[in-house]
Amino acid sequence: MRDMRRLLLVMLVVWSAVPGVASAAEGLHSCSTSIDGKAASGRCEGRGSFRLVVSCEDGSTATSSWLTVFNGSARTRVHCRSNAVDASIEQREPRFP
């Protein structure tokens, strides 16, 4: 049992020292958008702040509020008065307390 604990501790130390592993939790990734008629949805994973910006068929723009993700995922949805034609994710530097 004692050897197993030691092995787990060594594995944890090695795993945390591997480049890229620590940085995977920083920044947003796996962001996606979708459009369904007058509505658009956006989603991101990771750590950071984002909002959904949607272009509408009538020339207007719909924008969500800024969402901040702390090593997890968040989803938002906005609606146009006419059909949504394009959706994108806008990111900014997170403002963590």
C-alpha positions as CSV (number, residue, x, y, z in Angstrom):
1,M,0.0,0.0,0.0
2,R,2.8,2.3,0.9
3,D,4.6,1.6,-2.4
4,M,1.3,2.3,-4.3
5,R,1.0,5.7,-2.6
6,R,4.6,6.6,-3.5
7,L,4.0,5.5,-7.1
8,L,0.9,7.7,-7.4
9,L,2.8,10.6,-5.9
10,V,5.6,10.2,-8.4
11,M,3.1,9.9,-11.3
12,L,1.4,13.1,-10.2
13,V,4.6,15.0,-10.0
14,V,5.7,13.8,-13.4
15,W,2.3,14.5,-15.0
16,S,2.1,18.0,-13.6
17,A,5.6,18.8,-15.0
18,V,4.8,17.7,-18.6
19,P,4.7,20.8,-20.9
20,G,1.2,21.4,-22.3
21,V,-0.7,19.6,-19.6
22,A,-0.7,22.7,-17.3
23,S,-1.4,25.0,-20.3
24,A,-4.4,23.0,-21.4
25,A,-6.4,24.4,-18.6
26,E,-5.5,28.0,-19.6
27,G,-7.5,29.7,-22.4
28,L,-10.7,28.7,-24.0
29,H,-11.0,25.8,-26.4
30,S,-13.6,23.6,-28.1
31,C,-15.7,26.7,-28.8
32,S,-18.7,26.2,-31.1
33,T,-21.7,28.0,-32.5
34,S,-25.0,26.9,-34.0
35,I,-28.0,28.6,-35.6
36,D,-31.6,27.5,-35.5
37,G,-34.0,29.9,-37.1
38,K,-34.1,33.2,-35.1
39,A,-31.9,31.7,-32.4
40,A,-28.1,31.1,-32.1
41,S,-26.1,29.3,-29.4
42,G,-22.5,29.4,-28.4
43,R,-20.4,27.2,-26.2
44,C,-16.8,27.2,-24.9
45,E,-14.7,25.1,-22.6
46,G,-11.6,25.9,-20.6
47,R,-10.8,29.1,-18.8
48,G,-11.5,32.6,-20.0
49,S,-14.2,35.0,-21.1
50,F,-16.4,35.0,-24.2
51,R,-19.6,36.3,-25.7
52,L,-21.7,35.3,-28.7
53,V,-22.1,37.7,-31.5
54,V,-24.9,37.0,-34.0
55,S,-25.6,38.7,-37.4
56,C,-29.3,38.8,-38.2
57,E,-31.0,38.7,-41.6
58,D,-32.4,42.2,-41.2
59,G,-28.9,43.6,-40.7
60,S,-29.0,43.9,-37.0
61,T,-26.6,42.3,-34.5
62,A,-27.5,40.4,-31.3
63,T,-24.8,40.0,-28.7
64,S,-24.8,38.0,-25.4
65,S,-23.4,39.2,-22.2
66,W,-19.8,38.2,-21.4
67,L,-19.5,34.8,-19.8
68,T,-16.4,33.8,-17.7
69,V,-15.5,30.1,-17.5
70,F,-13.3,28.7,-14.6
71,N,-11.9,25.4,-16.0
72,G,-15.3,24.2,-17.1
73,S,-17.8,25.0,-19.9
74,A,-20.5,27.6,-20.5
75,R,-23.3,28.0,-23.0
76,T,-25.3,31.0,-24.1
77,R,-28.1,31.7,-26.5
78,V,-29.4,34.9,-28.2
79,H,-32.3,35.6,-30.5
80,C,-32.8,37.9,-33.5
81,R,-36.1,39.5,-34.6
82,S,-35.4,38.0,-38.0
83,N,-33.5,34.8,-38.9
84,A,-29.9,34.5,-37.6
85,V,-27.5,34.2,-40.5
86,D,-24.0,34.0,-38.8
87,A,-22.7,33.5,-35.3
88,S,-19.2,33.8,-33.8
89,I,-17.5,33.7,-30.5
90,E,-15.6,36.7,-29.3
91,Q,-12.9,36.1,-26.6
92,R,-11.2,38.5,-24.3
93,E,-8.6,38.2,-21.5
94,P,-10.4,36.9,-18.4
95,R,-10.9,39.1,-15.4
96,F,-10.7,36.7,-12.6
97,P,-11.1,38.0,-9.0
